[in-house]
Amino acid sequence: MKTTGDERRLAQLAKPMALAGWITAALAAPAAGQQVTTGVVIDSSERPLSGVAVFVDDVTIVAHTDGSGFFELPALAPGSHQMFVRGAGYGPRDFALPVDGSEPTRYVGTIVLEPDDPQIIFVRGRVTDRATATTLAAVQVFLNGDPAGMTDANGTFMRQWMLPWGRSKLETLSFGFQYSQFYVDYLHVTDTLDVHLAMDPVPFELPEIRVEGDRALAVFGPRMRGFYERLDRGLGDFLTAREIEERNPVDISDMLRVLPYIQIPPSGSGDREIRFRTNGFGPCLPLLFVDDALVLGTDINTVIRPQNIAAIEVYRGAVLTPAQFSRGRTACGSIVIWTR
């Protein structure tokens, strides 16, 4: 761990944080002889690096740098330790870390990381229902924003990947479950990185169940009968399976852009909710139904992928919206999705 003249200047800025770490360690009252280790991680341009994984020995103790590049490792017992530093997009660095117990806190200085290429490894995972611990099939998995595959009948997936050192983000999408984000650390050289991802169910408001027999049921089937009847009346906007396949949209927002009253938040804004434009009033949030069930508190793009949609119907305003898709809750309108 070198400390050049330029780096000493940055180290001076980090001393207040090191002092804060010392106070925290003192309040925690570590056992006699133990030592808290602090430091700062930067790149070759002296920019602080956040989210860098810093750990000791067998990975039982892992810390991550904050926005100023500062990290703090909990108290270590006296002896010879090995410290490892792993940051996404940078090469790994390892250091000997002897602890003699002579002081409660040790500031190891500034650690400089150099850029490095990602490593080619297999990412293998299992996705389960957090509530029941059962495995989930047909879950779409994304790694650092790119598709990583779909879980099989046993709830598992495996994909060879160019994985950077340090922290990576996994995302999961599945109908009936909340969109989920997970973070994993790639810390040691290995052929396979194993992960376990647990998803939370989405709360559904089930509609009243009504059983009846007529010719429409025989022609259209019990699920889609109402859709085709409303399509014939033409009181809303409708997208059939053929139209969806022809447009080949990236997500549901992309598919609904053709409707002039749909307002899509700009990419990167952090706001993913679709809104309806209104005459003389601000944009409003429509209700979302999937297979006749009201879905609450979720982003429409995380509910289901376009490839799994059989049809969509959209109603703007309370006048055009059928009663079954307003539930007396909205004057804005509704988006109704039918799955395959």
Sine and cosine of phi, psi and omega as CSV:
sin_phi,cos_phi,sin_psi,cos_psi,sin_omega,cos_omega
0.00,0.00,0.97,-0.24,-0.03,-1.00
-1.00,0.08,0.46,-0.89,0.07,-1.00
-0.73,-0.68,1.00,-0.09,-0.01,-1.00
-0.99,0.15,0.10,-1.00,0.02,-1.00
-0.87,0.49,-0.65,0.76,0.01,-1.00
-0.92,0.39,-0.60,0.80,-0.06,-1.00
-0.95,0.30,-0.50,0.87,0.02,-1.00
-0.87,0.49,-0.55,0.84,0.05,-1.00
-0.88,0.47,-0.70,0.72,0.03,-1.00
-0.93,0.38,-0.56,0.83,0.01,-1.00
-0.90,0.43,-0.57,0.82,0.05,-1.00
-0.88,0.48,-0.59,0.81,0.03,-1.00
-0.92,0.38,-0.47,0.88,-0.06,-1.00
-1.00,0.09,-0.19,0.98,-0.07,-1.00
-0.87,0.49,-0.63,0.77,0.06,-1.00
-0.85,0.52,-0.60,0.80,0.03,-1.00
-0.94,0.34,-0.60,0.80,0.04,-1.00
-0.90,0.44,-0.64,0.77,0.05,-1.00
-0.89,0.46,-0.65,0.76,0.04,-1.00
-0.88,0.47,-0.63,0.78,0.05,-1.00
-0.89,0.45,-0.61,0.79,0.02,-1.00
-0.90,0.43,-0.67,0.74,0.01,-1.00
-0.89,0.45,-0.68,0.73,0.02,-1.00
-0.86,0.50,-0.69,0.73,-0.01,-1.00
-0.90,0.43,-0.63,0.78,0.00,-1.00
-0.91,0.42,-0.66,0.75,0.02,-1.00
-0.91,0.42,-0.58,0.82,-0.01,-1.00
-0.96,0.28,-0.22,0.98,0.04,-1.00
0.79,0.61,0.92,0.38,0.03,-1.00
-0.90,0.44,0.41,-0.91,-0.01,-1.00
-0.88,0.47,0.43,-0.90,-0.03,-1.00
-0.84,0.55,0.73,-0.69,0.02,-1.00
1.00,-0.02,-0.29,0.96,0.01,-1.00
-0.98,0.19,0.35,-0.94,-0.11,-0.99
-0.67,-0.75,0.74,-0.67,0.14,-0.99
-1.00,0.03,0.72,-0.69,-0.04,-1.00
-0.92,-0.38,0.78,-0.62,0.02,-1.00
-0.79,-0.61,0.29,-0.96,0.03,-1.00
-0.03,-1.00,-0.04,-1.00,0.00,-1.00
-0.74,-0.68,0.67,-0.75,0.02,-1.00
-0.91,-0.41,0.77,-0.63,0.01,-1.00
-0.73,-0.68,0.17,-0.98,0.12,-0.99
-0.99,-0.13,-0.06,-1.00,-0.08,-1.00
-0.93,0.37,-0.24,0.97,0.07,-1.00
-0.99,-0.10,0.20,0.98,0.01,-1.00
0.92,0.39,0.40,0.92,0.10,-1.00
-1.00,0.02,0.77,-0.64,0.05,-1.00
-0.87,0.49,0.62,-0.78,0.00,-1.00
-0.94,-0.34,0.83,-0.56,0.03,-1.00
-0.99,-0.15,0.40,-0.92,0.05,-1.00
0.97,0.26,0.19,0.98,0.03,-1.00
-0.98,0.22,0.72,-0.69,0.01,-1.00
-1.00,0.09,0.79,-0.62,0.06,-1.00
-0.82,-0.57,0.82,-0.57,-0.06,-1.00
-0.55,-0.83,0.20,-0.98,-0.10,-0.99
-0.80,-0.60,0.70,-0.71,0.16,-0.99
0.84,0.54,-0.95,-0.32,-0.19,-0.98
-0.99,-0.11,0.37,0.93,0.09,-1.00
0.93,0.38,0.27,0.96,0.06,-1.00
-0.97,0.24,-0.35,0.94,0.04,-1.00
-0.85,-0.53,0.91,-0.41,-0.01,-1.00
-0.79,-0.62,0.74,-0.67,0.10,-0.99
-0.85,-0.53,0.39,-0.92,0.06,-1.00
-0.82,-0.58,0.66,-0.75,-0.01,-1.00
-0.92,0.39,0.51,-0.86,0.04,-1.00
-1.00,-0.01,-0.21,-0.98,-0.07,-1.00
-0.90,0.44,-0.35,0.94,0.04,-1.00
-0.99,-0.14,0.13,0.99,0.00,-1.00
0.99,0.13,0.05,1.00,-0.07,-1.00
-0.99,0.15,0.62,-0.79,0.09,-1.00
-0.71,-0.71,0.35,-0.94,0.06,-1.00
-0.61,-0.79,0.86,-0.50,0.07,-1.00
-1.00,-0.09,0.70,-0.72,0.00,-1.00
-0.86,0.50,0.13,-0.99,-0.08,-1.00
-0.84,0.55,0.74,-0.68,0.03,-1.00
-0.93,-0.37,0.58,-0.82,0.03,-1.00
-0.96,0.27,0.46,-0.89,0.03,-1.00
-0.84,0.54,0.56,-0.83,0.00,-1.00
0.63,-0.78,-0.12,-0.99,0.00,-1.00
-1.00,-0.10,0.87,-0.50,0.00,-1.00
-0.87,-0.49,0.24,-0.97,0.08,-1.00
-0.84,-0.54,0.79,-0.61,0.00,-1.00
-0.96,-0.28,0.70,-0.72,-0.05,-1.00
-0.86,-0.51,0.64,-0.77,0.00,-1.00
-0.80,-0.60,0.83,-0.56,-0.06,-1.00
-0.73,-0.69,0.85,-0.53,0.02,-1.00
-0.75,-0.66,0.66,-0.76,-0.02,-1.00
-0.87,0.49,0.81,-0.59,0.00,-1.00
1.00,0.05,0.04,1.00,-0.04,-1.00
-0.77,-0.64,0.43,-0.90,0.02,-1.00
-0.95,0.31,0.45,-0.89,-0.01,-1.00
-0.96,0.29,0.48,-0.88,0.11,-0.99
-0.71,-0.70,0.67,-0.74,-0.02,-1.00
-0.81,-0.59,0.59,-0.81,-0.03,-1.00
-0.62,-0.78,0.54,-0.84,0.19,-0.98
-0.96,0.27,0.67,-0.74,-0.04,-1.00
-0.74,-0.67,0.99,0.12,0.05,-1.00
-0.96,0.27,0.65,-0.76,0.04,-1.00
-0.84,-0.54,0.90,-0.44,-0.01,-1.00
-0.97,-0.25,-0.10,1.00,0.06,-1.00
0.97,0.23,0.22,0.97,-0.05,-1.00
-0.98,0.19,-0.31,0.95,0.01,-1.00
-0.59,-0.81,0.53,-0.85,-0.07,-1.00
-0.95,0.32,-0.45,0.89,-0.04,-1.00
-0.70,-0.71,0.67,-0.74,0.03,-1.00
-0.79,-0.61,0.83,-0.56,0.07,-1.00
-1.00,-0.08,0.91,-0.42,-0.12,-0.99
-1.00,0.07,-0.04,1.00,0.06,-1.00
1.00,-0.07,-0.42,-0.91,-0.09,-1.00
-0.98,-0.20,0.76,-0.65,0.03,-1.00
-0.95,-0.31,0.82,-0.58,-0.05,-1.00
-0.97,-0.23,0.80,-0.60,0.05,-1.00
-0.96,-0.27,0.64,-0.77,0.04,-1.00
-0.97,-0.24,0.54,-0.84,0.02,-1.00
-0.85,0.53,0.53,-0.85,0.01,-1.00
-0.45,-0.89,0.40,-0.91,0.00,-1.00
-0.98,0.20,0.47,-0.88,0.09,-1.00
-0.89,0.46,0.31,-0.95,0.01,-1.00
-0.98,-0.20,0.58,-0.82,0.03,-1.00
-1.00,0.01,0.93,-0.36,0.02,-1.00
-0.64,-0.77,0.16,-0.99,0.10,-0.99
-1.00,-0.07,0.74,-0.67,0.13,-0.99
-0.97,-0.25,0.88,-0.48,-0.06,-1.00
-0.86,-0.52,0.75,-0.66,-0.08,-1.00
-0.58,-0.81,0.22,-0.98,0.05,-1.00
-0.71,-0.70,0.72,-0.69,-0.03,-1.00
-0.91,-0.42,0.75,-0.66,-0.04,-1.00
-0.75,-0.66,0.30,-0.95,0.15,-0.99
-0.98,0.18,0.87,-0.50,-0.06,-1.00
-0.88,0.47,-0.55,0.84,-0.07,-1.00
-0.96,0.28,-0.61,0.80,-0.11,-0.99
-0.91,-0.41,-0.19,0.98,-0.03,-1.00
0.93,0.37,0.18,0.98,0.05,-1.00
-0.99,0.15,0.49,-0.87,0.00,-1.00
-0.97,0.26,0.45,-0.89,-0.07,-1.00
-0.88,-0.48,0.82,-0.57,0.05,-1.00
-1.00,-0.05,0.32,-0.95,0.08,-1.00
0.86,0.51,0.53,0.85,0.10,-1.00
-1.00,0.01,0.78,-0.62,0.05,-1.00
-0.99,0.12,0.75,-0.66,-0.07,-1.00
-0.88,-0.48,0.70,-0.71,0.04,-1.00
-0.83,-0.55,0.65,-0.76,0.01,-1.00
-0.86,-0.51,0.88,-0.47,-0.04,-1.00
0.79,0.62,0.61,0.79,0.08,-1.00
1.00,0.00,-0.13,0.99,-0.02,-1.00
-0.94,-0.34,0.55,-0.84,0.01,-1.00
-0.85,0.52,0.75,-0.66,0.02,-1.00
-0.91,-0.42,0.11,0.99,0.04,-1.00
0.89,-0.46,-0.13,-0.99,-0.02,-1.00
-0.72,-0.69,0.60,-0.80,-0.02,-1.00
-0.93,0.37,0.54,-0.84,0.01,-1.00
-1.00,0.05,-0.21,-0.98,-0.05,-1.00
-0.89,0.46,-0.35,0.94,0.01,-1.00
-0.99,-0.10,0.13,0.99,0.02,-1.00
0.97,0.24,0.32,0.95,-0.05,-1.00
-0.91,-0.41,0.39,-0.92,0.09,-1.00
-0.58,-0.81,0.40,-0.92,0.03,-1.00
-0.47,-0.88,0.71,-0.70,-0.06,-1.00
-0.47,-0.88,0.72,-0.70,0.13,-0.99
-0.97,0.25,0.69,-0.73,-0.19,-0.98
-0.56,-0.83,0.51,-0.86,0.17,-0.98
-1.00,0.08,0.99,-0.11,-0.16,-0.99
-0.97,-0.25,0.79,-0.61,0.04,-1.00
-0.97,0.24,0.39,-0.92,0.12,-0.99
-0.90,0.44,0.46,-0.89,0.07,-1.00
1.00,0.03,-0.63,-0.77,-0.19,-0.98
-1.00,-0.05,0.71,-0.70,0.09,-1.00
-0.79,-0.62,0.38,-0.92,-0.03,-1.00
-0.94,-0.34,0.76,-0.64,0.12,-0.99
-0.94,-0.34,0.65,-0.76,0.05,-1.00
-0.79,-0.62,0.55,-0.84,0.01,-1.00
-0.76,-0.65,0.62,-0.79,0.04,-1.00
-0.76,-0.65,0.75,-0.66,0.05,-1.00
-0.38,-0.93,0.68,-0.73,0.04,-1.00
-0.87,0.49,0.73,-0.68,0.00,-1.00
1.00,0.01,-0.01,1.00,-0.01,-1.00
-0.72,-0.69,0.47,-0.88,-0.01,-1.00
-0.94,0.33,0.61,-0.79,0.15,-0.99
-0.84,0.55,0.73,-0.69,-0.12,-0.99
-0.77,-0.64,0.55,-0.83,0.10,-0.99
-0.86,-0.52,0.64,-0.77,0.02,-1.00
-0.69,-0.72,0.51,-0.86,0.03,-1.00
-0.86,-0.50,0.73,-0.68,0.01,-1.00
-0.81,-0.58,0.49,-0.87,0.00,-1.00
-0.94,-0.35,0.82,-0.57,0.12,-0.99
-1.00,-0.08,0.96,-0.28,-0.22,-0.98
-0.92,-0.40,-0.59,0.80,-0.06,-1.00
-0.83,-0.55,0.44,-0.90,0.08,-1.00
-0.88,0.47,0.82,-0.57,-0.01,-1.00
-0.39,-0.92,0.40,-0.92,0.05,-1.00
-0.99,0.17,-0.49,0.87,-0.10,-0.99
-0.66,-0.75,0.72,-0.69,0.10,-0.99
-0.95,-0.31,0.88,-0.47,-0.03,-1.00
-0.99,-0.11,0.71,-0.71,0.01,-1.00
-0.71,-0.71,0.46,-0.89,0.10,-1.00
-0.81,-0.58,0.84,-0.55,-0.06,-1.00
-0.89,-0.47,0.78,-0.62,0.00,-1.00
-0.91,-0.41,0.74,-0.67,-0.05,-1.00
-0.92,-0.38,0.49,-0.87,0.01,-1.00
-0.98,-0.21,0.71,-0.71,0.03,-1.00
-0.89,0.45,0.49,-0.87,0.09,-1.00
-1.00,0.02,0.74,-0.67,0.04,-1.00
-0.94,0.34,0.78,-0.63,0.03,-1.00
-0.92,-0.39,0.61,-0.79,0.16,-0.99
-0.98,-0.18,0.95,-0.32,-0.09,-1.00
-0.98,0.22,0.70,-0.72,0.02,-1.00
-0.97,0.22,0.21,-0.98,0.09,-1.00
-0.90,0.44,0.72,-0.70,0.01,-1.00
-1.00,0.02,0.83,-0.56,-0.02,-1.00
-0.78,-0.62,0.80,-0.60,-0.02,-1.00
-0.94,-0.35,0.80,-0.60,0.03,-1.00
-0.49,-0.87,0.30,-0.96,0.01,-1.00
-0.79,-0.61,0.84,-0.55,0.08,-1.00
-0.42,-0.91,-0.01,-1.00,-0.09,-1.00
-0.92,0.40,-0.57,0.82,-0.02,-1.00
-0.88,0.48,-0.60,0.80,0.04,-1.00
-0.89,0.47,-0.65,0.76,-0.02,-1.00
-0.93,0.37,-0.57,0.82,-0.06,-1.00
-0.98,0.20,-0.76,0.65,-0.14,-0.99
-0.98,-0.19,-0.24,0.97,-0.08,-1.00
1.00,0.03,0.38,-0.93,-0.10,-0.99
-0.92,0.39,-0.49,0.87,-0.07,-1.00
-0.99,0.13,-0.65,0.76,-0.16,-0.99
-0.98,-0.21,0.02,1.00,-0.04,-1.00
-0.82,0.57,-0.77,0.64,-0.04,-1.00
-0.89,0.45,-0.58,0.81,0.00,-1.00
-0.87,0.50,-0.74,0.67,-0.04,-1.00
-0.94,0.35,-0.53,0.85,0.07,-1.00
-0.91,0.42,-0.68,0.74,0.02,-1.00
-0.95,0.32,-0.55,0.84,0.07,-1.00
-0.88,0.48,-0.66,0.76,0.03,-1.00
-0.90,0.44,-0.58,0.81,0.00,-1.00
-0.97,0.26,-0.47,0.88,0.11,-0.99
0.92,0.39,0.57,0.82,-0.04,-1.00
-1.00,-0.01,-0.04,1.00,0.04,-1.00
-0.69,-0.72,-0.29,-0.96,0.11,-0.99
-0.95,-0.32,0.70,-0.72,-0.15,-0.99
-0.76,-0.65,0.63,-0.78,0.09,-1.00
-0.81,-0.59,0.86,-0.52,0.02,-1.00
-1.00,0.00,0.15,-0.99,-0.01,-1.00
-0.86,0.51,-0.64,0.77,0.00,-1.00
-0.90,0.43,-0.67,0.74,0.02,-1.00
-0.90,0.43,-0.62,0.79,0.02,-1.00
-0.91,0.42,-0.69,0.72,0.01,-1.00
-0.91,0.42,-0.63,0.78,-0.01,-1.00
-0.92,0.40,-0.59,0.81,-0.01,-1.00
-0.98,0.19,-0.45,0.89,0.03,-1.00
0.74,0.67,0.86,0.51,-0.09,-1.00
-0.96,0.28,0.39,-0.92,0.06,-1.00
-0.96,0.29,-0.68,0.74,0.03,-1.00
-0.48,-0.88,-0.04,-1.00,-0.07,-1.00
-0.92,0.40,-0.61,0.80,0.04,-1.00
-0.85,0.53,-0.70,0.72,0.00,-1.00
-0.88,0.48,-0.59,0.81,-0.04,-1.00
-0.95,0.31,-0.52,0.85,-0.08,-1.00
-1.00,-0.02,-0.04,1.00,-0.02,-1.00
-0.88,0.48,-0.38,0.92,-0.06,-1.00
-0.94,0.35,-0.31,0.95,-0.01,-1.00
-1.00,0.09,0.82,-0.58,-0.15,-0.99
-0.91,0.42,-0.39,0.92,-0.05,-1.00
-1.00,-0.07,0.06,1.00,0.03,-1.00
-0.99,0.10,0.74,-0.67,0.05,-1.00
-0.92,-0.40,0.88,-0.47,-0.02,-1.00
-0.97,-0.25,0.82,-0.57,0.04,-1.00
-0.87,0.49,0.56,-0.83,0.01,-1.00
-0.90,0.43,0.52,-0.85,0.00,-1.00
-0.87,0.49,0.68,-0.73,0.02,-1.00
1.00,0.08,-0.01,1.00,-0.03,-1.00
-0.98,0.22,-0.29,0.96,-0.06,-1.00
1.00,0.06,-0.26,0.97,0.03,-1.00
-0.99,-0.14,0.89,-0.45,-0.08,-1.00
-0.93,-0.38,0.15,0.99,-0.07,-1.00
-1.00,0.08,0.74,-0.67,0.06,-1.00
-0.98,0.18,0.68,-0.74,0.00,-1.00
-0.80,-0.60,0.35,-0.94,0.10,-1.00
-0.98,-0.20,0.68,-0.73,0.14,-0.99
-0.97,0.22,0.60,-0.80,-0.01,-1.00
-0.84,-0.55,0.33,-0.94,0.01,-1.00
-0.99,0.10,0.95,-0.33,0.08,-1.00
1.00,0.09,-0.06,1.00,0.00,-1.00
-0.79,-0.62,0.21,-0.98,0.03,-1.00
-0.95,0.31,0.20,-0.98,0.03,-1.00
-0.87,0.50,0.49,-0.87,-0.01,-1.00
-0.78,-0.63,0.34,-0.94,-0.03,-1.00
-1.00,-0.10,0.86,-0.50,0.05,-1.00
-0.98,0.21,0.32,-0.95,0.15,-0.99
-0.98,0.22,0.45,-0.90,0.00,-1.00
-0.86,-0.51,0.81,-0.59,0.05,-1.00
-0.86,-0.50,0.65,-0.76,0.11,-0.99
-0.81,-0.59,0.89,-0.46,-0.03,-1.00
0.79,0.61,0.71,0.70,0.08,-1.00
0.96,0.28,0.11,0.99,0.02,-1.00
-0.94,-0.33,0.72,-0.69,0.02,-1.00
-0.96,0.28,0.81,-0.59,0.01,-1.00
-0.97,-0.25,0.81,-0.58,-0.09,-1.00
-0.95,-0.32,0.59,-0.81,0.20,-0.98
0.87,0.50,0.70,0.72,0.02,-1.00
-0.57,-0.82,0.41,-0.91,0.05,-1.00
-0.98,0.20,0.75,-0.66,-0.09,-1.00
-0.86,0.51,-0.54,0.84,-0.04,-1.00
-0.96,0.27,-0.26,0.97,0.01,-1.00
-0.99,-0.11,-0.08,1.00,-0.06,-1.00
-0.97,0.23,-0.71,0.70,-0.09,-1.00
-0.31,-0.95,0.45,-0.89,0.03,-1.00
-1.00,0.03,0.46,-0.89,-0.03,-1.00
-0.84,0.54,-0.53,0.85,-0.04,-1.00
-0.90,0.43,-0.32,0.95,-0.04,-1.00
-0.98,-0.21,0.19,0.98,-0.07,-1.00
-0.98,-0.18,0.73,-0.68,0.04,-1.00
-1.00,-0.04,-0.54,0.84,-0.03,-1.00
-0.20,-0.98,0.36,-0.93,0.06,-1.00
-0.68,-0.74,0.65,-0.76,0.15,-0.99
-0.79,-0.62,0.66,-0.75,-0.08,-1.00
-0.79,-0.61,0.75,-0.67,0.01,-1.00
-0.82,-0.57,0.78,-0.62,0.00,-1.00
-0.95,-0.30,0.86,-0.51,0.04,-1.00
1.00,0.03,0.36,-0.93,-0.08,-1.00
-0.95,0.33,-0.47,0.88,-0.09,-1.00
-0.92,0.39,-0.69,0.73,-0.06,-1.00
-1.00,0.09,-0.33,0.94,-0.09,-1.00
-0.97,0.26,0.84,-0.55,0.08,-1.00
-0.86,0.51,0.50,-0.86,-0.08,-1.00
-0.85,0.53,-0.59,0.81,-0.05,-1.00
-0.92,0.39,-0.31,0.95,0.00,-1.00
-0.93,-0.36,0.25,0.97,0.11,-0.99
-0.88,-0.47,-0.57,0.83,0.02,-1.00
0.80,0.60,0.37,0.93,0.01,-1.00
0.94,0.35,0.29,0.96,-0.11,-0.99
-0.97,-0.24,-0.38,0.92,-0.18,-0.98
-0.64,-0.77,0.54,-0.84,0.19,-0.98
-0.96,-0.27,0.04,1.00,-0.08,-1.00
-0.99,0.12,-0.77,0.64,-0.05,-1.00
0.67,-0.74,-0.18,-0.98,-0.08,-1.00
-0.53,-0.85,0.46,-0.89,0.16,-0.99
-0.90,-0.45,0.82,-0.58,-0.07,-1.00
-0.88,-0.48,0.83,-0.55,-0.03,-1.00
-0.91,-0.41,0.73,-0.68,0.08,-1.00
-0.91,-0.41,0.80,-0.60,-0.06,-1.00
-1.00,0.00,0.33,-0.94,0.02,-1.00
-0.95,0.32,0.00,0.00,0.00,0.00
